[in-house]
Amino acid sequence: MRVLQNIRLLARTSRQHPALDHSVPLLRRSSAGQSPSSLLALRQAVAHCIEKCRLGPVTLMLVAVLSSLALAEDTATERLVEELTGRAEPVERTPKELEAAYLQAVEKLISAAEWPGMKGSPKLLLEEVVEYAGRPGAEPQRAAMVRAMLAYLARTDQVNQRIFLLRQCALVGRGESVAALAGLLKDDNPAVRQYALHALERNPSPEAGQAVLASLDKAEPADWRVAVINALGSRREKAAVGALAKLLDPQDENAAEAAIMAMGNIATPEAAQALAAAAKLPEKLRPVVARARLLCAERLLARGEKDAAHALYQDVYARDKDPLLRVAALRGLVLSRPAEALPLVLDALRSDQPRVQAQAARLTLDLPGPEVTKALREALPKLPRLAQARLLEALAEREKK
């Protein structure tokens, strides 16, 4: 307050008394220990005072004060950044004070030029602040940091700043960021929308998935709809299966393909059922459906749901003629039920598709037991010549185990 009073005194009297030398040192001394936001306010007040003064000794002294305040502001910001990156002892703060401290760091660093002695570029320092706030066991700091970034995000119109902050929110945001991010899904700027969607896609809170799903109905244009569908698939949003199943319209091929792959990624029994129905879609979509069913089966197998996975693998292997799809399905059949896989592998060794033959020979290594080795040796003379060569290599490898 004393600093502001001295500035006001200069502003009122500088035209009448141009030699108020005693006020300038007082301003300099009083600026010590001020927060960055307080120093910024002082600097703005001094700049305003300079505008009101005639050119003279007081104006020159005020310019010197302005320079001192700028240097003090940089020093205060540096101290704050040292604290918020864990390189200095933390100051005890209430939740509101903590959020205000993070907001000061954001305000200073996001658009600042480097100052003397700065350790790194401003944005790199801000990334360090975010990373340290998001460390394990620092939930109050993480939440305060996110709220501070969202507060700044709401008032800046600089696209590069908004994108930068959204990228940071994608790293540390939780439930507290969902409402603001959901609002940005309707932003006029496509890049801002995309980064807000990415932040929700990465957000682990259930509310984030609900927000993405709620935006699907009105997702326009077509490429934005595909982006929303992909985000639901990436999140493996179980509640989205019903909405995705309604998008399997051959007239909108891009959205249909995205919805099919998203359900493969979600990999619930409901998704598997929807993909089984999708196998009846027109020919041009069937390869996508097969890939999605293989992906679904892989997810189910990883969760230990071997019977459900086996059924999907079996259907793809029997239905599809593409060698790559059949190779993947064959591998899944062996991994899901290795004890029952020998007849299937022997049949695949007789295939007229070289890739299927090669995969079958490799898969014999996943079938343990001397009985399997004996059966493979007995089958060897009856196989096509190329399959014999591949099986001989596999049998030699089995001997080494």
NUNU-208428 format. One record per residue: residue in one letter; x, y, z of N, C-alpha, C in turn. Coordinates in steps of 0.001 Angstrom, whole numbers, plus 500000, padded with zeros to 6 digits. Example, Ala and Ser with C-alpha at 12.3 -4.5 7.8 and 13.67 -1.06 7.14 Angstrom:
<segus>
A513190494310507800512300495500507800513200496700507800;S512850497750507080513670498940507140512900500030507870;
</segus>
This chain:
<segus>
M500834498799500000500000500000500000500874501258500000;R501973501251500786502838502423500832503434502723499457;V503735501654498706504295501857497373503293502565496479;L502056502096496502501018502715495673500774504158496078;Q500815504434497384500619505816497843501709506723497288;N502953506257497274504042507057496732503887507285495243;I503407506267494526503178506429493090502090507476492848;R501009507392493631499925508371493461500440509780493766;L501295509895494785501867511191495125502661511752493946;L503460510905493314504220511350492146503291511788491026;A502233511035490815501316511347489727500642512694489937;R500317513005491213499591514258491489500510515475491459;T501768515289491858502614516457492104503758516638491134;S503932515700490209505117515761489354505147517013488483;R503984517538488100503969518731487254504355519980488069;Q504045519954489366504307521133490192505667521046490892;H506056519818491276507305519631492025508132518542491341;P508888518877490338509615517875489548510779517240490270;A511092517628491511512280517090492181511909516289493418;L511001515354493270510618514496494398511569513304494478;D512853513592494667513862512539494617513661511508495729;H513143511989496878513060511065498015512053509932497772;S511055510128496874510044509101496659510566507935495846;V511514508200494952511993507136494065512756506059494833;P513732506414495684514380505356496479513397504603497356;L512394505316497874511387504649498700510642503605497891;L510296503937496654509621502969495777510493501742495564;R511771501985495339512669500859495080512761499943496302;R512936500584497503513057499778498715511768499035499022;S510637499658498788509342499058499126508984497907498206;S509602497826497020509263496757496084509861495416496488;A510833495426497403511500494180497786510505493236498456;G510552491977498058509710490948498669508288490896498174;Q507928491738497220506567491716496689506368490495495790;S505109490035495679504795488913494792504850489377493344;P504982488439492383505010488845490967503781489634490551;S502597489248491040501384489959490629501363491383491202;S501847491542492456501904492881493052502894493758492302;L504044493189491961505046493946491224504544494343489841;L503781493453489215503208493785487909502267494972488035;A501435494972489087500509496089489302501279497390489537;L502361497306490318503172498492490572503804499002489291;R504335498077488501504987498466487252503996499171486328;Q502758498650486270501737499280485429501392500670485942;A501352500815487287501042502124487868502139503134487565;V503396502707487665504510503608487359504482504014485890;A504207503040485012504128503345483584503043504376483308;H501898504249484020500817505221483867501269506606484338;C502027506608485429502531507878485965503460508562484970;I504301507763484303505219508318483304504444509000482179;E503339508390481773502524508970480709501982510345481108;K501710510530482401501101511775482874502129512886483109;C503409512488483249504440513482483595504998514165482351;R505431515400482542506208516059481509507620515462481503;L508296515593480370509667515126480292510526515959481243;G511172515316482176511974516019483165512626515045484107;P513206515540485195513929514665486130513057513561486718;V511788513905487082510917512903487683510624511780486691;T510404512173485418510132511152484403511301510196484270;L512502510732484243513690509888484115513844508972485322;M513568509533486519513669508702487718512615507592487719;L511414507936487210510365506919487145510718505816486163;V511389506171485068511860505138484128512826504197484833;A513699504777485671514630503943486428513879503033487397;V512841503585488047512020502769488951511341501635488178;L510842501993487007510171500983486175511118499822485870;S512350500142485546513344499109485278513606498269486522;S513700498937487682513938498215488935512788497272489264;L511575497765489049510398496926489333510352495715488409;A510712495918487140510724494788486202511728493735486641;L512900494195487096513918493267487568513442492555488833;A512809493306489749512287492695490975511201491667490647;E510373492002489644509315491068489238509914489764488708;D510966489882487884511627488682487362512220487857488490;T512819488535489466513424487827490599512361487097491413;A511226487763491658510142487134492417509575485943491666;T509433486083490348508930484961489552509911483795489588;E511192484107489526512203483051489568512122482287490892;R511954483021491990511807482361493302510580481464493316;L509483481964492759508246481184492743508412479921491910;V509048480048490747509254478883489878510158477859490553;E511207478339491245512087477426491980511284476612492984;E510357477273493670509527476572494649508593475581493979;L507933476013492902506899475177492277507467474049491431;T508773474030491242509414472901490561510195472027491537;G510076472305492834510703471453493837512156471755494097;R512681472861493546514095473183493762514305474136494939;A513216474537495581513301475386496773512231474923497758;E512417475278499020511475474869500055510089475459499773;P509023474651499925507677475171499661507212476140500743;V506395477087500323505771478035501245504404477498501631;E504063477605502900502732477155503327501669478083502758;R500655477472502095499592478262501478498261477568501674;T497192478352501732495844477793501707495562477309500283;P494514476500500067494191476070498702494018477229497728;K493385478309498161493197479459497274494525480145496969;E495371480250497991496679480868497776497545480011496861;L497420478681496988498186477778496131497762477932494679;E496455477995494457495962478193493089496423479537492532;A496410480573493395496860481885492952498348481861492593;A499143481102493343500571481005493045500795480327491698;Y500054479263491438500172478591490142499713479509489011;L498659480267489256498176481182488222499225482254487914;Q499916482742488952500994483708488722502077483110487834;A502419481838488104503447481178487292502988481048485841;V501735480693485655501202480564484297501232481914483593;E500743482942484271500678484273483666502058484767483245;K503049484526484083504379485046483798505094484220482726;L504969482899482808505798482031481964505229481770480580;I503919481784480439503348481306479179503645482230477999;S503871483487478294504143484421477191505406485238477416;A506224484835478407507377485652478772508545485414477834;A509355486459477697510672486287477093511628485855478206;E512780485348477810513749484935478822514300486161479541;W514602486001480852515232487077481591516612486616482047;P517473487531482422518845487158482790518860486114483897;G519649485053483704519787484015484715518706482952484671;M517731483085483763516656482093483688517220480724483314;K516787479700484044517259478332483801516282477610482878;G516426477837481574515526477210480608514555478214480038;S513890477837478955512907478725478340511656478783479211;P510868479876479120509682480012479977508705478849479855;K508427478415478631507447477326478480507986476000478995;L509282475777478838509865474564479412509782474600480935;L509993475772481516509845475906482968508406475648483398;L507450476144482597506052475914482926505716474424482832;E506279473735481852506087472286481769506648471591483005;E507782472086483510508344471519484733507422471748485920;V506832472937485992505880473235487068504709472249487018;V504175472023485810503055471097485646503471469674486040;E504634469264485574505101467906485876505278467699487380;Y505867468687488051506082468554489487504764468576490253;A503826469396489795502507469433490448501775468099490291;G502047467401489187501357466139488929502053464921489500;R503057465126490323503797463982490884502908463180491838;P503196461910492041502402461106492979502428461703494383;G501276461662495039501180462157496406501021463652496539;A500798464352495445500657465815495490499308466223494906;E498248465566495317496923465826494748496480467282494888;P496670467936496061496257469354496152496988470236495143;Q498292469979494947499066470777493990498595470517492561;R498356469245492239497899468924490883496572469614490574;A495611469486491493494293470080491264494382471601491159;A495207472210492025495362473677491972496006474107490659;M496986473350490192497642473670488924496643473608487769;V495820472567487749494838472424486675493833473572486715;R493348473910487902492388475016487997493011476327487540;A494282476530487867494958477753487430495078477791485906;M495439476679485306495555476648483840494207476890483184;L493153476309483745491821476504483174491359477946483328;A491728478574484450491360479982484653492025480867483604;Y493294480619483336493982481405482311493443481079480919;L493157479801480703492632479348479414491317480045479080;A490503480291480095489189480905479870489277482358479443;R490407482999479732490464484432479428491443484805478323;T492224483840477838493138484172476750492518483831475408;D492791484656474412492316484359473065493473483961472147;Q494665483778472727495830483363471949495766481850471712;V495620481454470451495420480038470139496602479195470590;N497820479711470384498987478914470781499043478699472291;Q498627479710473063498575479554474521497488478554474922;R496349478628474288495252477716474612495649476266474319;I496284476061473189496717474709472825497775474209473809;F498716475071474166499751474675475121499116474228476434;L498177474999476952497545474672478228496693473410478125;L496039473219476998495252471994476810496158470767476783;R497325470903476192498280469787476187498720469453477611;Q498894470472478437499280470223479829498110469615480618;C496894470073480331495712469498480994495545468020480643;A495950467655479438495870466241479045496784465377479901;L497836465975480444498795465223481254498356465078482709;V497727466115483260497458466106484708495991466332485058;G495132466555484066493734466845484356492975465624484863;R492039465867485752491145464827486264489714465379486204;G488903464981487147487494465378487120487264466871487149;E488179467608487808487980469059487943488054469786486598;S488621469145485585488790469820484289487700469474483280;V486844468504483603485927467958482595484953468998482070;A484325469761482955483306470727482510483901471746481541;A485068472283481878485699473280481005486104472664479670;L486666471470479712487083470812478468485884470455477599;A484804470013478221483599469679477455483052470909476744;G483127472064477405482686473297476758483525473646475541;L484804473317475577485692473625474460485496472697473270;L484741471617473443484424470759472293483543471491471278;K482988472624471681482162473429470774482887474702470325;D484175474795470618484924476000470284484953476228468772;D485057477497468378485087477834466954486372477384466271;N487445477257467053488736476896466465488891475371466428;P489079474781465244489179473315465149490345472739465955;A491467473457465993492620472957466737492333472922468233;V491664473948468738491302473976470160490352472826470481;R489370472610469608488445471478469813489209470163469876;Q490144469972468943490875468712468875491706468474470128;Y492374469522470611493200469356471810492338469182473058;A491176469808473098490259469586474222489761468140474220;L489465467618473032489032466225472919490151465286473361;H491373465591472955492508464764473357492680464770474879;A492490465942475494492605466024476950491535465180477635;L490324465180477104489263464332477661489553462855477403;E490107462565476247490459461176475921491479460621476918;R492416461467477343493460461036478277492999461088479733;N491912461778479996491459462004481372490892460711481961;P491382460251483118490933458965483656489595458992484378;S489007460159484569487756460217485325486584459717484487;P485612459028485099484424458574484353483661459716483708;E483666460877484352482946462032483807483484462453482439;A484767462241482227485362462603480937484774461749479816;G484636460444480064484025459571479064482582459939478792;Q481870460302479849480472460715479677480385461980478833;A481315462892479038481311464139478271481582463884476794;V482528463008476487482823462691475084481615462012474443;L481014461055475151479847460350474614478681461307474385;A478496462248475306477388463210475167477560464093473940;S478796464303473501479043465166472341478858464434471011;L478699463116471049478670462342469807477454462660468950;D476285462816469570475051463030468805475124464254467892;K475775465314468370475821466563467606477199466821467008;A477990465776466879479352465928466357479316466158464855;E479598467348464427479668467748463022480867468666462835;P481495468633461655481221467846460448481695466395460582;A481751465708459444482006464265459458483358463922460070;D484400464706459777485721464370460319485780464557461829;W484991465510462345484916465699463803484176464533464448;R483144464033463784482427462858464304483368461663464407;V484193461475463396485162460376463417486144460563464575;A486576461790464812487513462056465910486888461705467261;V485615462050467447484921461732468698484783460215468855;I484438459533467772484327458068467809485664457442468190;N486739457931467580488068457396467891488427457607469362;A488038458763469901488321459035471318487582458059472218;L486337457750471885485570456774472670486229455397472608;G486709455030471426487391453746471298488687453717472077;S489449454804472002490712454870472727490493454780474234;R489411455378474720489086455300476147488490453938476528;R488129453152475516487424451879475746486167452115476593;E485404453082476108484226453542476841483084452539476663;K482867451715477688481880450634477594480470451152477315;A480130452283477911478777452822477755478498453299476338;A479527453384475505479357453930474153478944452881473123;V478950451591473497478717450534472500477381450707471792;G476325450992472552475002451152471942474977452279470920;A475575453417471267475607454558470336476467454251469121;L477569453548469322478448453216468203477790452228467249;A477034451292467799476368450295466956475362450941466004;K474840452098466382473882452793465523474554453526464358;L475870453584464388476599454327463351477121453429462239;L476730452165462234477222451232461218476422451368459933;D476462452577459402475716452893458181476693452929457003;P476521452033456025477437452019454870477476453333454109;Q476444454183454255476425455465453555477470456435454115;D477792456281455391478843457099456017479988456156456365;E480760455828455346481764454771455482482826455100456520;N483278456353456564484327456719457514483864456566458958;A482659457048459231482122456914460589481875455448460935;A481391454670459963481144453256460207482434452517460529;E483488452790459751484770452131460011485306452512461389;A485203453793461729485690454241463039484902453579464163;A483577453488463997482738452863465022483057451371465169;I483304450706464062483648449279464101484944449060464875;M485981449841464545487264449684465236487173450105466702;A486357451108466987486180451529468383485570450402469207;M484588449707468652483978448588469386484971447441469563;G485836447230468566486883446227468724487813446575469872;N488095447855470041488973448307471114488291448227472472;I486988448489472509486234448441473774486133446996474279;A485849446073473373485973444636473646485182444158474857;T483914444519474927483014443922475920482173442861475220;P481476441996475971480572441043475312479558441737474405;E479087442916474826478129443658474000478790444123472704;A480043444541472807480767444966471610480997443784470674;A481340442634471236481549441432470420480265441042469700;Q479143441181470378477845440858469774477524441827468633;A477800443101468860477554444104467810478446443854466602;L479676443425466836480593443139465733480175441881464980;A479574440921465688479064439726465000477961440114464027;A477100441038464454476044441524463563476637442332462413;A477738443035462673478370443857461639479022443013460548;A479245441723460822479843440849459802478944440721458575;K477683441122458701476742441055457580476703442358456770;L477549443301457132477589444560456390478122444327454977;P477974445311454087478457445151452712479935444758452637;E480307444185451524481630443598451335482771444566451660;K482621445835451301483728446777451480484064447026452950;L483099446746453850483352446960455276483791445688455995;R483718444549455348483992443294456039485439443139456494;P486438443574455719487807443490456248488001444299457533;V487339445457457602487428446274458813486774445539459983;V485632444907459707484945444157460755485831443014461248;A486486442319460325487364441205460713488513441701461592;R489130442819461222490224443364462041489721443763463416;A488533444348463464487973444756464748487654443536465613;R487180442476465001486872441267465768488148440620466302;L489216440669465523490497440149466008491013440991467175;L490866442308467055491275443190468140490452442912469393;C489165442757469221488265442440470331488683441126470992;A488972440121470171489385438811470702490699438930471480;E491618439744470957492902439930471650492706440554473021;R491825441551473095491529442185474388490877441176475350;L489943440399474837489268439403475680490267438367476190;L491149437922475320492146436934475709493076437493476780;A493456438748476639494336439386477632493654439476478991;R492322439561479005491585439618480267491263438227480807;G491676437196480095491428435835480549490106435247480102;E489383435953479226488089435443478739488347434596477487;K488919433421477718489428432602476615488321432041475729;D487200431633476304486131431052475492485548432080474525;A485289433286475029484748434344474169485740434701473073;A487016434760473438488046435072472443488137433960471399;H488092432718471842488204431578470916487079431592469883;A485874431917470325484726431947469408484941432985468309;L485478434153468683485746435189467684486843434760466712;Y487926434233467253489022433765466388488528432690465415;Q487728431790465920487237430675465098486379431181463940;D485528432153464231484643432672463193485437433411462111;V486425434201462529487243434932461553488047433947460702;Y488602432917461323489414431942460587488580431186459553;A487344430866459924486483430114459016485875430997457933;R485610432270458260484854433131457360485741433865456347;D486929434300456788487734435197455955488777434438455148;K489040434935453939490013434314453041491341435064452996;D491350436279453547492581437063453547493642436330454373;P494814436004453785495836435245454518496290435922455811;L496428437243455785496887437949456982495882437816458126;L494605437926457785493569437777458813493529436343459335;R493682435381458441493638433977458855494856433623459713;V496013434200459383497217433976460187497005434484461620;A496454435692461737496205436258463066495177435438463831;A494126435005463139493095434198463791493652432843464227;L494499432250463395495095430953463735495938431072465001;R496711432111465082497520432322466288496628432443467515;G495531433191467393494614433344468515493977432031468931;L493638431194467949493043429891468261494002429022469062;V495269429059468681496269428263469403496483428797470815;L496568430116470957496821430689472273495626430556473212;S494430430568472664493241430488473525492949429062473968;R493278428078473137493059426670473516494203425805472986;P495378425913473583496528425168473056496357423659473101;A495627423159474075495467421704474206494661421113473057;E493831421942472414492973421450471337493466421894469955;A494638422478469885495037423170468663495767422299467647;L496249421099468038497075420317467119496372419986465802;P495138419462465797494479419166464520494361420411463627;L494073421550464248493944422800463494495281423199462860;V496373423060463613497691423416463099498102422493461957;L497829421195462110498154420241461037497365420559459768;D496109420933459946495290421308458796495839422566458128;A496310423514458947496869424758458396498179424497457657;L498934423485458086500172423142457382499891422618455971;R498690422130455747498304421626454415497677422725453558;S497609423931454088496958425026453367497716425353452088;D496978425878451109497623426321449871498048427790449959;Q497915428387451157498354429763451378499694429738452122;P500783430155451484502114430068452093502214430753453462;R501548431900453619501630432597454903500960431803456018;V499868431154455697499183430329456694500067429139457057;Q500686428526456049501624427418456307502739427857457260;A503362428997456945504486429480457744504062429753459188;Q502884430360459351502394430633460715502127429334461454;A501549428351460778501261427067461421502554426406461897;A503606426469461070504881425877461473505445426577462706;R505347427901462753505836428636463926505020428298465169;L503717428107464975502842427857466118503042426474466722;T503660425566465987503940424248466588504849424391467807;L505625425465467851506507425691469007505734426051470266;D504477426463470094503636426800471252502818425614471739;L502987424457471112502242423261471501503201422320472234;P503137422276473548504120421500474302503802420005474336;G504821419235474681504618417818474951505212416897473907;P505730415736474348506308414754473408505269414152472465;E504000414096472909502950413557472043502775414431470811;V502874415737470996502750416669469867503922416470468911;T505114416340469455506297416123468604506135414860467770;K505645413791468402505435412523467694504415412690466569;A503314413370466853502268413571465847502784414402464677;L503603415398464961504164416237463896505110415433462998;R505916414580463605506828413756462805506061412775461915;E504968412235462453504163411300461656503479412008460498;A503113413259460711502422414015459655503377414550458603;L504657414662458938505643415305458069505654414777456636;P505697413439456391505781412944455000504554413259454155;K503428413536454806502176413743454077501929415218453727;L502831416062454127502639417506453907503230417935452575;P502760419084452020503398419658450830504876419940451106;R505670419984450036507123420072450196507544421325450976;L506946422473450652507316423703451354506946423608452831;A505797423018453115505380422860454508506317421907455246;Q506809420869454532507764419952455159509027420697455599;A509552421550454724510768422293455056510539423183456278;R509391423833456328509099424711457457508915423919458751;L508257422774458652508041421968459847509352421362460346;L510249420986459426511553420447459840512324421483460663;E512267422748460249512925423807461010512312423924462402;A510988423822462450510301423930463744510632422736464642;L510716421549464065511045420372464853512470420463465388;A513374421010464585514745421195465068514774422174466225;E513945423197466140513867424177467233513280423556468505;R512304422656468318511709421973469462512747421120470185;E513655420523469422514672419671470013515607420474470935;K515793421757470605516689422591471410516095422973472752;K514769422919472846514100423359474072514221422287475181;
</segus>
